Amino acid sequence: MWPYFFIDYWYIVLVIPAMIASLIIQGIMKSTYKKYSSVYAGAGVTGAEMAQRVLREQGITDVVVTETGGELTDHYDPKNKVIKLSSEVYGGRSVSALGVACHEAGHAIQHADSYFPLVARNAFVPVVGFCSGISWFVILIGIFMNAELMINLGIILFASAAVFQFITLPVEFNASKRAVAALRSSGRLSEEEISGTKKVLTAAAMTYVAALAASLASLLRLILITRGNRRR
């Protein structure tokens, strides 16, 4: 008798293509970032200086701009009100450096303005961590006990990751929009340089779209698998 092998067709059809697309988009983002990292902006300031300038113009005085290690590790810490820029961005004078720095400053402005999607995302962080962590446990218990309610609860918990990615999209796109507006209003970058900044930030934003697509693919796979199990 031939041994029976379980083949997860839904993983092949849904998740793997989403993963491949995500890797391609990440590659495009890194390539675009690298390209414009070698294009020096005419502003004559570093990423840190530009971020500080944007904050001052918005009347924000309680946010600190610091340097952090690694590459593409730039982020805004809302809890401590700190913009952490990678060394290449912090001291860089390229189109990429200024764009990324202003993007993170955009998050600080969102925080100061109590921008609702950002507030919602920050509040959702601990929730999604907990829900994602126990979702599979709940689903497996539901399958073992043949309890449809438990299975559905597990799926809802698992869906929190997709909800988080969905909430993240307007936060990132809005921060990029604020970054471009800040660079344009500074009057120190040419339209060609601003165009390069847009390309860098758009490529970065698309990685969040890819993350959402991957989360939705995993969620749909889970729904289809559990539905098939319940029909038996």
Secondary structure in CASP SS format (residue, H / E / C, confidence):
PFRMAT SS
TARGET T0000
AUTHOR 0000-0000-0000
METHOD secondary structure of the structure
MODEL  1
M C 1.00
W C 1.00
P C 1.00
Y C 1.00
F C 1.00
F C 1.00
I C 1.00
D C 1.00
Y H 1.00
W H 1.00
Y H 1.00
I H 1.00
V H 1.00
L H 1.00
V H 1.00
I H 1.00
P H 1.00
A H 1.00
M H 1.00
I H 1.00
A H 1.00
S H 1.00
L H 1.00
I H 1.00
I H 1.00
Q H 1.00
G H 1.00
I H 1.00
M H 1.00
K H 1.00
S H 1.00
T H 1.00
Y H 1.00
K H 1.00
K H 1.00
Y H 1.00
S H 1.00
S C 1.00
V C 1.00
Y E 1.00
A C 1.00
G C 1.00
A C 1.00
G C 1.00
V C 1.00
T C 1.00
G H 1.00
A H 1.00
E H 1.00
M H 1.00
A H 1.00
Q H 1.00
R H 1.00
V H 1.00
L H 1.00
R H 1.00
E H 1.00
Q C 1.00
G C 1.00
I C 1.00
T C 1.00
D C 1.00
V C 1.00
V E 1.00
V E 1.00
T E 1.00
E E 1.00
T E 1.00
G C 1.00
G C 1.00
E C 1.00
L C 1.00
T C 1.00
D C 1.00
H E 1.00
Y E 1.00
D E 1.00
P C 1.00
K C 1.00
N C 1.00
K C 1.00
V E 1.00
I E 1.00
K E 1.00
L E 1.00
S E 1.00
S H 1.00
E H 1.00
V H 1.00
Y H 1.00
G C 1.00
G C 1.00
R C 1.00
S E 1.00
V H 1.00
S H 1.00
A H 1.00
L H 1.00
G H 1.00
V H 1.00
A H 1.00
C H 1.00
H H 1.00
E H 1.00
A H 1.00
G H 1.00
H H 1.00
A H 1.00
I H 1.00
Q H 1.00
H H 1.00
A H 1.00
D C 1.00
S C 1.00
Y C 1.00
F H 1.00
P H 1.00
L H 1.00
V H 1.00
A H 1.00
R H 1.00
N H 1.00
A H 1.00
F H 1.00
V H 1.00
P H 1.00
V H 1.00
V H 1.00
G H 1.00
F H 1.00
C H 1.00
S H 1.00
G H 1.00
I H 1.00
S H 1.00
W H 1.00
F H 1.00
V H 1.00
I H 1.00
L H 1.00
I H 1.00
G H 1.00
I H 1.00
F H 1.00
M H 1.00
N C 1.00
A C 1.00
E H 1.00
L H 1.00
M H 1.00
I H 1.00
N H 1.00
L H 1.00
G H 1.00
I H 1.00
I H 1.00
L H 1.00
F H 1.00
A H 1.00
S H 1.00
A H 1.00
A H 1.00
V H 1.00
F H 1.00
Q H 1.00
F H 1.00
I H 1.00
T H 1.00
L H 1.00
P H 1.00
V H 1.00
E H 1.00
F H 1.00
N H 1.00
A H 1.00
S H 1.00
K H 1.00
R H 1.00
A H 1.00
V H 1.00
A H 1.00
A H 1.00
L H 1.00
R H 1.00
S H 1.00
S H 1.00
G C 1.00
R C 1.00
L C 1.00
S C 1.00
E H 1.00
E H 1.00
E H 1.00
I H 1.00
S H 1.00
G H 1.00
T H 1.00
K H 1.00
K H 1.00
V H 1.00
L H 1.00
T H 1.00
A H 1.00
A H 1.00
A H 1.00
M H 1.00
T H 1.00
Y H 1.00
V H 1.00
A H 1.00
A H 1.00
L H 1.00
A H 1.00
A H 1.00
S H 1.00
L H 1.00
A H 1.00
S H 1.00
L H 1.00
L H 1.00
R H 1.00
L H 1.00
I H 1.00
L H 1.00
I H 1.00
T H 1.00
R H 1.00
G H 1.00
N H 1.00
R H 1.00
R H 1.00
R C 1.00
END
